[in-house]
Amino acid sequence: DLAGYRIYYGRGANAMDQVVKISNPGLSRYVIENLSSARWYFSMTSLNSSGIESARSPTASKLIT
């Protein structure tokens, strides 16, 4: 019943205030472009066809230089 994903990201583990909504559940890769130089934090959820969102995944980070 998977319908899509949401990727949350931002410059702090407690400040992931940007979100990408992905409505293609078959997508296995997504690139977030134009990130400025900084450490960025990411987490994601899945959504079912009723719009119910899962708990967030563990947070990952990446230093963009």
N, CA, C, O and CB atoms as a CASP TS submission, in Angstrom:
PFRMAT TS
TARGET T0000
AUTHOR 0000-0000-0000
METHOD Language model
MODEL 1
PARENT N/A
ATOM      1  N   ASP     1       0.823  -1.197   0.000  1.00  0.00           N
ATOM      2  CA  ASP     1       0.000   0.000   0.000  1.00  0.00           C
ATOM      3  C   ASP     1       0.867   1.261   0.000  1.00  0.00           C
ATOM      4  O   ASP     1       0.375   2.352   0.288  1.00  0.00           O
ATOM      5  CB  ASP     1      -0.936  -0.002   1.209  1.00  0.00           C
ATOM      6  N   LEU     2       2.154   1.115  -0.322  1.00  0.00           N
ATOM      7  CA  LEU     2       3.076   2.245  -0.356  1.00  0.00           C
ATOM      8  C   LEU     2       2.688   3.207  -1.471  1.00  0.00           C
ATOM      9  O   LEU     2       2.481   2.794  -2.612  1.00  0.00           O
ATOM     10  CB  LEU     2       4.525   1.760  -0.546  1.00  0.00           C
ATOM     11  N   ALA     3       2.588   4.501  -1.135  1.00  0.00           N
ATOM     12  CA  ALA     3       2.183   5.499  -2.118  1.00  0.00           C
ATOM     13  C   ALA     3       3.253   6.552  -2.373  1.00  0.00           C
ATOM     14  O   ALA     3       3.186   7.255  -3.381  1.00  0.00           O
ATOM     15  CB  ALA     3       0.920   6.170  -1.668  1.00  0.00           C
ATOM     16  N   GLY     4       4.233   6.678  -1.493  1.00  0.00           N
ATOM     17  CA  GLY     4       5.270   7.677  -1.703  1.00  0.00           C
ATOM     18  C   GLY     4       6.132   7.877  -0.475  1.00  0.00           C
ATOM     19  O   GLY     4       6.074   7.119   0.493  1.00  0.00           O
ATOM     20  N   TYR     5       6.935   8.930  -0.549  1.00  0.00           N
ATOM     21  CA  TYR     5       7.893   9.231   0.516  1.00  0.00           C
ATOM     22  C   TYR     5       7.938  10.733   0.768  1.00  0.00           C
ATOM     23  O   TYR     5       7.474  11.527  -0.050  1.00  0.00           O
ATOM     24  CB  TYR     5       9.302   8.704   0.156  1.00  0.00           C
ATOM     25  N   ARG     6       8.492  11.100   1.890  1.00  0.00           N
ATOM     26  CA  ARG     6       8.852  12.483   2.172  1.00  0.00           C
ATOM     27  C   ARG     6      10.283  12.474   2.679  1.00  0.00           C
ATOM     28  O   ARG     6      10.642  11.687   3.555  1.00  0.00           O
ATOM     29  CB  ARG     6       7.873  13.144   3.214  1.00  0.00           C
ATOM     30  N   ILE     7      11.090  13.352   2.120  1.00  0.00           N
ATOM     31  CA  ILE     7      12.467  13.528   2.580  1.00  0.00           C
ATOM     32  C   ILE     7      12.526  14.867   3.306  1.00  0.00           C
ATOM     33  O   ILE     7      12.232  15.915   2.732  1.00  0.00           O
ATOM     34  CB  ILE     7      13.502  13.472   1.381  1.00  0.00           C
ATOM     35  N   TYR     8      12.906  14.811   4.563  1.00  0.00           N
ATOM     36  CA  TYR     8      13.059  16.018   5.376  1.00  0.00           C
ATOM     37  C   TYR     8      14.545  16.335   5.456  1.00  0.00           C
ATOM     38  O   TYR     8      15.370  15.439   5.641  1.00  0.00           O
ATOM     39  CB  TYR     8      12.435  15.837   6.811  1.00  0.00           C
ATOM     40  N   TYR     9      14.881  17.612   5.317  1.00  0.00           N
ATOM     41  CA  TYR     9      16.288  17.975   5.414  1.00  0.00           C
ATOM     42  C   TYR     9      16.459  19.410   5.894  1.00  0.00           C
ATOM     43  O   TYR     9      15.550  20.235   5.796  1.00  0.00           O
ATOM     44  CB  TYR     9      16.974  17.790   4.070  1.00  0.00           C
ATOM     45  N   GLY    10      17.651  19.681   6.415  1.00  0.00           N
ATOM     46  CA  GLY    10      17.964  21.009   6.913  1.00  0.00           C
ATOM     47  C   GLY    10      19.375  21.026   7.465  1.00  0.00           C
ATOM     48  O   GLY    10      20.095  20.030   7.394  1.00  0.00           O
ATOM     49  N   ARG    11      19.762  22.155   8.010  1.00  0.00           N
ATOM     50  CA  ARG    11      21.132  22.332   8.478  1.00  0.00           C
ATOM     51  C   ARG    11      21.355  21.908   9.925  1.00  0.00           C
ATOM     52  O   ARG    11      22.452  22.087  10.455  1.00  0.00           O
ATOM     53  CB  ARG    11      21.525  23.757   8.323  1.00  0.00           C
ATOM     54  N   GLY    12      20.366  21.366  10.554  1.00  0.00           N
ATOM     55  CA  GLY    12      20.525  20.871  11.911  1.00  0.00           C
ATOM     56  C   GLY    12      19.676  19.632  12.116  1.00  0.00           C
ATOM     57  O   GLY    12      18.616  19.491  11.506  1.00  0.00           O
ATOM     58  N   ALA    13      20.138  18.735  12.972  1.00  0.00           N
ATOM     59  CA  ALA    13      19.397  17.501  13.229  1.00  0.00           C
ATOM     60  C   ALA    13      18.005  17.782  13.789  1.00  0.00           C
ATOM     61  O   ALA    13      17.080  16.993  13.593  1.00  0.00           O
ATOM     62  CB  ALA    13      20.174  16.614  14.193  1.00  0.00           C
ATOM     63  N   ASN    14      17.861  18.909  14.488  1.00  0.00           N
ATOM     64  CA  ASN    14      16.553  19.295  15.022  1.00  0.00           C
ATOM     65  C   ASN    14      15.941  20.435  14.233  1.00  0.00           C
ATOM     66  O   ASN    14      14.988  21.067  14.689  1.00  0.00           O
ATOM     67  CB  ASN    14      16.672  19.689  16.483  1.00  0.00           C
ATOM     68  N   ALA    15      16.480  20.703  13.053  1.00  0.00           N
ATOM     69  CA  ALA    15      15.977  21.813  12.231  1.00  0.00           C
ATOM     70  C   ALA    15      15.825  21.384  10.773  1.00  0.00           C
ATOM     71  O   ALA    15      16.201  22.117   9.858  1.00  0.00           O
ATOM     72  CB  ALA    15      16.923  23.031  12.329  1.00  0.00           C
ATOM     73  N   MET    16      15.275  20.198  10.569  1.00  0.00           N
ATOM     74  CA  MET    16      15.023  19.738   9.206  1.00  0.00           C
ATOM     75  C   MET    16      13.685  20.329   8.760  1.00  0.00           C
ATOM     76  O   MET    16      12.635  19.692   8.848  1.00  0.00           O
ATOM     77  CB  MET    16      15.014  18.160   9.117  1.00  0.00           C
ATOM     78  N   ASP    17      13.766  21.580   8.275  1.00  0.00           N
ATOM     79  CA  ASP    17      12.563  22.356   7.998  1.00  0.00           C
ATOM     80  C   ASP    17      12.193  22.404   6.518  1.00  0.00           C
ATOM     81  O   ASP    17      11.284  23.138   6.130  1.00  0.00           O
ATOM     82  CB  ASP    17      12.740  23.747   8.507  1.00  0.00           C
ATOM     83  N   GLN    18      12.884  21.637   5.700  1.00  0.00           N
ATOM     84  CA  GLN    18      12.556  21.570   4.283  1.00  0.00           C
ATOM     85  C   GLN    18      12.102  20.147   3.968  1.00  0.00           C
ATOM     86  O   GLN    18      12.562  19.186   4.584  1.00  0.00           O
ATOM     87  CB  GLN    18      13.778  21.987   3.395  1.00  0.00           C
ATOM     88  N   VAL    19      11.200  20.028   3.008  1.00  0.00           N
ATOM     89  CA  VAL    19      10.657  18.706   2.696  1.00  0.00           C
ATOM     90  C   VAL    19      10.461  18.548   1.194  1.00  0.00           C
ATOM     91  O   VAL    19      10.038  19.473   0.501  1.00  0.00           O
ATOM     92  CB  VAL    19       9.326  18.479   3.432  1.00  0.00           C
ATOM     93  N   VAL    20      10.780  17.356   0.713  1.00  0.00           N
ATOM     94  CA  VAL    20      10.519  16.969  -0.667  1.00  0.00           C
ATOM     95  C   VAL    20       9.467  15.878  -0.619  1.00  0.00           C
ATOM     96  O   VAL    20       9.618  14.897   0.110  1.00  0.00           O
ATOM     97  CB  VAL    20      11.827  16.485  -1.406  1.00  0.00           C
ATOM     98  N   LYS    21       8.399  16.044  -1.393  1.00  0.00           N
ATOM     99  CA  LYS    21       7.343  15.033  -1.453  1.00  0.00           C
ATOM    100  C   LYS    21       7.522  14.228  -2.734  1.00  0.00           C
ATOM    101  O   LYS    21       7.575  14.790  -3.828  1.00  0.00           O
ATOM    102  CB  LYS    21       5.919  15.688  -1.395  1.00  0.00           C
ATOM    103  N   ILE    22       7.614  12.920  -2.591  1.00  0.00           N
ATOM    104  CA  ILE    22       7.825  12.020  -3.725  1.00  0.00           C
ATOM    105  C   ILE    22       6.602  11.121  -3.837  1.00  0.00           C
ATOM    106  O   ILE    22       6.284  10.368  -2.917  1.00  0.00           O
ATOM    107  CB  ILE    22       9.142  11.174  -3.557  1.00  0.00           C
ATOM    108  N   SER    23       5.927  11.208  -4.962  1.00  0.00           N
ATOM    109  CA  SER    23       4.701  10.432  -5.132  1.00  0.00           C
ATOM    110  C   SER    23       4.893   9.159  -5.947  1.00  0.00           C
ATOM    111  O   SER    23       3.921   8.462  -6.241  1.00  0.00           O
ATOM    112  CB  SER    23       3.658  11.281  -5.785  1.00  0.00           C
ATOM    113  N   ASN    24       6.126   8.849  -6.315  1.00  0.00           N
ATOM    114  CA  ASN    24       6.421   7.627  -7.058  1.00  0.00           C
ATOM    115  C   ASN    24       7.052   6.615  -6.108  1.00  0.00           C
ATOM    116  O   ASN    24       8.242   6.726  -5.812  1.00  0.00           O
ATOM    117  CB  ASN    24       7.361   7.918  -8.269  1.00  0.00           C
ATOM    118  N   PRO    25       6.296   5.630  -5.619  1.00  0.00           N
ATOM    119  CA  PRO    25       6.851   4.679  -4.648  1.00  0.00           C
ATOM    120  C   PRO    25       7.916   3.760  -5.238  1.00  0.00           C
ATOM    121  O   PRO    25       8.637   3.104  -4.486  1.00  0.00           O
ATOM    122  CB  PRO    25       5.743   3.843  -4.071  1.00  0.00           C
ATOM    123  N   GLY    26       8.034   3.695  -6.564  1.00  0.00           N
ATOM    124  CA  GLY    26       9.043   2.856  -7.194  1.00  0.00           C
ATOM    125  C   GLY    26      10.396   3.541  -7.334  1.00  0.00           C
ATOM    126  O   GLY    26      11.369   2.922  -7.765  1.00  0.00           O
ATOM    127  N   LEU    27      10.457   4.817  -6.969  1.00  0.00           N
ATOM    128  CA  LEU    27      11.706   5.563  -7.072  1.00  0.00           C
ATOM    129  C   LEU    27      12.708   5.040  -6.061  1.00  0.00           C
ATOM    130  O   LEU    27      12.384   4.894  -4.882  1.00  0.00           O
ATOM    131  CB  LEU    27      11.466   7.067  -6.861  1.00  0.00           C
ATOM    132  N   SER    28      13.923   4.755  -6.510  1.00  0.00           N
ATOM    133  CA  SER    28      14.936   4.224  -5.590  1.00  0.00           C
ATOM    134  C   SER    28      16.071   5.215  -5.335  1.00  0.00           C
ATOM    135  O   SER    28      16.982   4.928  -4.559  1.00  0.00           O
ATOM    136  CB  SER    28      15.507   2.929  -6.141  1.00  0.00           C
ATOM    137  N   ARG    29      16.018   6.381  -5.987  1.00  0.00           N
ATOM    138  CA  ARG    29      17.070   7.380  -5.816  1.00  0.00           C
ATOM    139  C   ARG    29      16.475   8.752  -6.075  1.00  0.00           C
ATOM    140  O   ARG    29      15.625   8.918  -6.949  1.00  0.00           O
ATOM    141  CB  ARG    29      18.275   7.107  -6.765  1.00  0.00           C
ATOM    142  N   TYR    30      16.932   9.734  -5.306  1.00  0.00           N
ATOM    143  CA  TYR    30      16.489  11.117  -5.488  1.00  0.00           C
ATOM    144  C   TYR    30      17.648  12.035  -5.131  1.00  0.00           C
ATOM    145  O   TYR    30      18.297  11.841  -4.103  1.00  0.00           O
ATOM    146  CB  TYR    30      15.225  11.438  -4.613  1.00  0.00           C
ATOM    147  N   VAL    31      17.916  13.029  -5.965  1.00  0.00           N
ATOM    148  CA  VAL    31      19.018  13.957  -5.734  1.00  0.00           C
ATOM    149  C   VAL    31      18.446  15.314  -5.349  1.00  0.00           C
ATOM    150  O   VAL    31      17.616  15.874  -6.066  1.00  0.00           O
ATOM    151  CB  VAL    31      19.926  14.074  -6.993  1.00  0.00           C
ATOM    152  N   ILE    32      18.890  15.834  -4.223  1.00  0.00           N
ATOM    153  CA  ILE    32      18.534  17.187  -3.807  1.00  0.00           C
ATOM    154  C   ILE    32      19.668  18.086  -4.278  1.00  0.00           C
ATOM    155  O   ILE    32      20.806  17.947  -3.828  1.00  0.00           O
ATOM    156  CB  ILE    32      18.308  17.293  -2.233  1.00  0.00           C
ATOM    157  N   GLU    33      19.361  18.994  -5.174  1.00  0.00           N
ATOM    158  CA  GLU    33      20.389  19.824  -5.797  1.00  0.00           C
ATOM    159  C   GLU    33      20.501  21.187  -5.130  1.00  0.00           C
ATOM    160  O   GLU    33      19.635  21.604  -4.362  1.00  0.00           O
ATOM    161  CB  GLU    33      20.095  19.998  -7.274  1.00  0.00           C
ATOM    162  N   ASN    34      21.599  21.867  -5.450  1.00  0.00           N
ATOM    163  CA  ASN    34      21.849  23.259  -5.040  1.00  0.00           C
ATOM    164  C   ASN    34      21.931  23.455  -3.531  1.00  0.00           C
ATOM    165  O   ASN    34      21.500  24.486  -3.016  1.00  0.00           O
ATOM    166  CB  ASN    34      20.768  24.144  -5.585  1.00  0.00           C
ATOM    167  N   LEU    35      22.474  22.486  -2.829  1.00  0.00           N
ATOM    168  CA  LEU    35      22.692  22.669  -1.402  1.00  0.00           C
ATOM    169  C   LEU    35      23.957  23.491  -1.194  1.00  0.00           C
ATOM    170  O   LEU    35      24.982  23.230  -1.824  1.00  0.00           O
ATOM    171  CB  LEU    35      22.793  21.302  -0.674  1.00  0.00           C
ATOM    172  N   SER    36      23.886  24.473  -0.321  1.00  0.00           N
ATOM    173  CA  SER    36      25.057  25.300  -0.037  1.00  0.00           C
ATOM    174  C   SER    36      26.058  24.519   0.809  1.00  0.00           C
ATOM    175  O   SER    36      25.730  23.485   1.391  1.00  0.00           O
ATOM    176  CB  SER    36      24.643  26.604   0.682  1.00  0.00           C
ATOM    177  N   SER    37      27.275  25.031   0.865  1.00  0.00           N
ATOM    178  CA  SER    37      28.326  24.388   1.663  1.00  0.00           C
ATOM    179  C   SER    37      27.946  24.441   3.136  1.00  0.00           C
ATOM    180  O   SER    37      27.817  25.519   3.716  1.00  0.00           O
ATOM    181  CB  SER    37      29.704  25.073   1.430  1.00  0.00           C
ATOM    182  N   ALA    38      27.771  23.286   3.726  1.00  0.00           N
ATOM    183  CA  ALA    38      27.382  23.157   5.136  1.00  0.00           C
ATOM    184  C   ALA    38      27.200  21.680   5.423  1.00  0.00           C
ATOM    185  O   ALA    38      27.262  20.853   4.512  1.00  0.00           O
ATOM    186  CB  ALA    38      26.066  23.967   5.461  1.00  0.00           C
ATOM    187  N   ARG    39      26.977  21.348   6.675  1.00  0.00           N
ATOM    188  CA  ARG    39      26.562  19.986   7.021  1.00  0.00           C
ATOM    189  C   ARG    39      25.042  19.956   6.945  1.00  0.00           C
ATOM    190  O   ARG    39      24.370  20.761   7.590  1.00  0.00           O
ATOM    191  CB  ARG    39      27.083  19.553   8.458  1.00  0.00           C
ATOM    192  N   TRP    40      24.505  19.039   6.167  1.00  0.00           N
ATOM    193  CA  TRP    40      23.069  18.885   5.985  1.00  0.00           C
ATOM    194  C   TRP    40      22.616  17.580   6.622  1.00  0.00           C
ATOM    195  O   TRP    40      23.338  16.584   6.618  1.00  0.00           O
ATOM    196  CB  TRP    40      22.693  18.923   4.485  1.00  0.00           C
ATOM    197  N   TYR    41      21.415  17.605   7.164  1.00  0.00           N
ATOM    198  CA  TYR    41      20.827  16.454   7.854  1.00  0.00           C
ATOM    199  C   TYR    41      19.584  15.999   7.096  1.00  0.00           C
ATOM    200  O   TYR    41      18.829  16.817   6.570  1.00  0.00           O
ATOM    201  CB  TYR    41      20.473  16.805   9.334  1.00  0.00           C
ATOM    202  N   PHE    42      19.386  14.698   7.048  1.00  0.00           N
ATOM    203  CA  PHE    42      18.309  14.116   6.256  1.00  0.00           C
ATOM    204  C   PHE    42      17.592  13.016   7.037  1.00  0.00           C
ATOM    205  O   PHE    42      18.196  12.288   7.824  1.00  0.00           O
ATOM    206  CB  PHE    42      18.858  13.559   4.937  1.00  0.00           C
ATOM    207  N   SER    43      16.300  12.921   6.797  1.00  0.00           N
ATOM    208  CA  SER    43      15.486  11.849   7.348  1.00  0.00           C
ATOM    209  C   SER    43      14.330  11.649   6.378  1.00  0.00           C
ATOM    210  O   SER    43      14.004  12.557   5.614  1.00  0.00           O
ATOM    211  CB  SER    43      14.978  12.180   8.812  1.00  0.00           C
ATOM    212  N   MET    44      13.721  10.501   6.396  1.00  0.00           N
ATOM    213  CA  MET    44      12.596  10.300   5.483  1.00  0.00           C
ATOM    214  C   MET    44      11.491   9.469   6.119  1.00  0.00           C
ATOM    215  O   MET    44      11.692   8.767   7.110  1.00  0.00           O
ATOM    216  CB  MET    44      13.070   9.630   4.204  1.00  0.00           C
ATOM    217  N   THR    45      10.324   9.578   5.512  1.00  0.00           N
ATOM    218  CA  THR    45       9.168   8.790   5.924  1.00  0.00           C
ATOM    219  C   THR    45       8.561   8.160   4.681  1.00  0.00           C
ATOM    220  O   THR    45       8.894   8.532   3.556  1.00  0.00           O
ATOM    221  CB  THR    45       8.118   9.665   6.685  1.00  0.00           C
ATOM    222  N   SER    46       7.679   7.215   4.895  1.00  0.00           N
ATOM    223  CA  SER    46       6.888   6.650   3.796  1.00  0.00           C
ATOM    224  C   SER    46       5.426   6.976   4.062  1.00  0.00           C
ATOM    225  O   SER    46       5.018   7.215   5.199  1.00  0.00           O
ATOM    226  CB  SER    46       7.106   5.094   3.660  1.00  0.00           C
ATOM    227  N   LEU    47       4.648   6.981   2.982  1.00  0.00           N
ATOM    228  CA  LEU    47       3.212   7.262   3.091  1.00  0.00           C
ATOM    229  C   LEU    47       2.436   6.156   2.401  1.00  0.00           C
ATOM    230  O   LEU    47       2.870   5.620   1.381  1.00  0.00           O
ATOM    231  CB  LEU    47       2.858   8.645   2.473  1.00  0.00           C
ATOM    232  N   ASN    48       1.274   5.816   2.970  1.00  0.00           N
ATOM    233  CA  ASN    48       0.419   4.854   2.293  1.00  0.00           C
ATOM    234  C   ASN    48      -0.643   5.602   1.478  1.00  0.00           C
ATOM    235  O   ASN    48      -0.683   6.832   1.488  1.00  0.00           O
ATOM    236  CB  ASN    48      -0.244   3.891   3.316  1.00  0.00           C
ATOM    237  N   SER    49      -1.486   4.869   0.786  1.00  0.00           N
ATOM    238  CA  SER    49      -2.477   5.491  -0.100  1.00  0.00           C
ATOM    239  C   SER    49      -3.522   6.309   0.652  1.00  0.00           C
ATOM    240  O   SER    49      -4.223   7.115   0.039  1.00  0.00           O
ATOM    241  CB  SER    49      -3.170   4.427  -0.917  1.00  0.00           C
ATOM    242  N   SER    50      -3.642   6.122   1.958  1.00  0.00           N
ATOM    243  CA  SER    50      -4.559   6.929   2.763  1.00  0.00           C
ATOM    244  C   SER    50      -3.889   8.193   3.301  1.00  0.00           C
ATOM    245  O   SER    50      -4.523   8.994   3.988  1.00  0.00           O
ATOM    246  CB  SER    50      -5.102   6.102   3.921  1.00  0.00           C
ATOM    247  N   GLY    51      -2.611   8.367   2.987  1.00  0.00           N
ATOM    248  CA  GLY    51      -1.883   9.543   3.442  1.00  0.00           C
ATOM    249  C   GLY    51      -1.298   9.420   4.830  1.00  0.00           C
ATOM    250  O   GLY    51      -0.818  10.402   5.395  1.00  0.00           O
ATOM    251  N   ILE    52      -1.333   8.215   5.386  1.00  0.00           N
ATOM    252  CA  ILE    52      -0.769   7.999   6.720  1.00  0.00           C
ATOM    253  C   ILE    52       0.751   7.910   6.589  1.00  0.00           C
ATOM    254  O   ILE    52       1.278   7.137   5.789  1.00  0.00           O
ATOM    255  CB  ILE    52      -1.357   6.701   7.386  1.00  0.00           C
ATOM    256  N   GLU    53       1.439   8.715   7.390  1.00  0.00           N
ATOM    257  CA  GLU    53       2.891   8.830   7.317  1.00  0.00           C
ATOM    258  C   GLU    53       3.550   7.986   8.410  1.00  0.00           C
ATOM    259  O   GLU    53       3.092   7.960   9.552  1.00  0.00           O
ATOM    260  CB  GLU    53       3.322  10.305   7.443  1.00  0.00           C
ATOM    261  N   SER    54       4.614   7.308   8.046  1.00  0.00           N
ATOM    262  CA  SER    54       5.371   6.499   9.012  1.00  0.00           C
ATOM    263  C   SER    54       6.171   7.404   9.935  1.00  0.00           C
ATOM    264  O   SER    54       6.223   8.619   9.749  1.00  0.00           O
ATOM    265  CB  SER    54       6.313   5.508   8.285  1.00  0.00           C
ATOM    266  N   ALA    55       6.787   6.797  10.924  1.00  0.00           N
ATOM    267  CA  ALA    55       7.755   7.519  11.760  1.00  0.00           C
ATOM    268  C   ALA    55       8.965   7.841  10.886  1.00  0.00           C
ATOM    269  O   ALA    55       9.217   7.168   9.887  1.00  0.00           O
ATOM    270  CB  ALA    55       8.175   6.674  13.034  1.00  0.00           C
ATOM    271  N   ARG    56       9.701   8.864  11.271  1.00  0.00           N
ATOM    272  CA  ARG    56      10.890   9.240  10.512  1.00  0.00           C
ATOM    273  C   ARG    56      12.000   8.207  10.685  1.00  0.00           C
ATOM    274  O   ARG    56      12.138   7.584  11.737  1.00  0.00           O
ATOM    275  CB  ARG    56      11.384  10.622  10.946  1.00  0.00           C
ATOM    276  N   SER    57      12.772   8.048   9.644  1.00  0.00           N
ATOM    277  CA  SER    57      13.948   7.185   9.704  1.00  0.00           C
ATOM    278  C   SER    57      15.000   7.822  10.605  1.00  0.00           C
ATOM    279  O   SER    57      14.891   9.001  10.941  1.00  0.00           O
ATOM    280  CB  SER    57      14.524   6.930   8.284  1.00  0.00           C
ATOM    281  N   PRO    58      16.011   7.063  10.997  1.00  0.00           N
ATOM    282  CA  PRO    58      17.127   7.689  11.713  1.00  0.00           C
ATOM    283  C   PRO    58      17.745   8.790  10.844  1.00  0.00           C
ATOM    284  O   PRO    58      17.743   8.703   9.616  1.00  0.00           O
ATOM    285  CB  PRO    58      18.204   6.626  12.099  1.00  0.00           C
ATOM    286  N   THR    59      18.262   9.807  11.492  1.00  0.00           N
ATOM    287  CA  THR    59      18.846  10.950  10.789  1.00  0.00           C
ATOM    288  C   THR    59      20.235  10.607  10.258  1.00  0.00           C
ATOM    289  O   THR    59      21.046   9.987  10.945  1.00  0.00           O
ATOM    290  CB  THR    59      18.920  12.173  11.718  1.00  0.00           C
ATOM    291  N   ALA    60      20.487  11.023   9.028  1.00  0.00           N
ATOM    292  CA  ALA    60      21.808  10.903   8.423  1.00  0.00           C
ATOM    293  C   ALA    60      22.302  12.298   8.098  1.00  0.00           C
ATOM    294  O   ALA    60      21.499  13.217   7.939  1.00  0.00           O
ATOM    295  CB  ALA    60      21.777  10.005   7.148  1.00  0.00           C
ATOM    296  N   SER    61      23.620  12.472   7.995  1.00  0.00           N
ATOM    297  CA  SER    61      24.143  13.783   7.632  1.00  0.00           C
ATOM    298  C   SER    61      25.218  13.656   6.567  1.00  0.00           C
ATOM    299  O   SER    61      25.837  12.607   6.390  1.00  0.00           O
ATOM    300  CB  SER    61      24.700  14.497   8.862  1.00  0.00           C
ATOM    301  N   LYS    62      25.416  14.769   5.863  1.00  0.00           N
ATOM    302  CA  LYS    62      26.425  14.815   4.802  1.00  0.00           C
ATOM    303  C   LYS    62      27.012  16.217   4.783  1.00  0.00           C
ATOM    304  O   LYS    62      26.276  17.204   4.796  1.00  0.00           O
ATOM    305  CB  LYS    62      25.815  14.434   3.400  1.00  0.00           C
ATOM    306  N   LEU    63      28.350  16.306   4.752  1.00  0.00           N
ATOM    307  CA  LEU    63      29.024  17.589   4.661  1.00  0.00           C
ATOM    308  C   LEU    63      29.170  17.941   3.184  1.00  0.00           C
ATOM    309  O   LEU    63      29.806  17.205   2.430  1.00  0.00           O
ATOM    310  CB  LEU    63      30.413  17.554   5.379  1.00  0.00           C
ATOM    311  N   ILE    64      28.591  19.049   2.773  1.00  0.00           N
ATOM    312  CA  ILE    64      28.691  19.539   1.404  1.00  0.00           C
ATOM    313  C   ILE    64      29.772  20.611   1.388  1.00  0.00           C
ATOM    314  O   ILE    64      29.708  21.573   2.153  1.00  0.00           O
ATOM    315  CB  ILE    64      27.311  20.099   0.881  1.00  0.00           C
ATOM    316  N   THR    65      30.759  20.449   0.524  1.00  0.00           N
ATOM    317  CA  THR    65      31.854  21.435   0.458  1.00  0.00           C
ATOM    318  C   THR    65      31.892  22.115  -0.888  1.00  0.00           C
ATOM    319  O   THR    65      32.745  22.971  -1.123  1.00  0.00           O
ATOM    320  CB  THR    65      33.202  20.769   0.736  1.00  0.00           C
TER
END
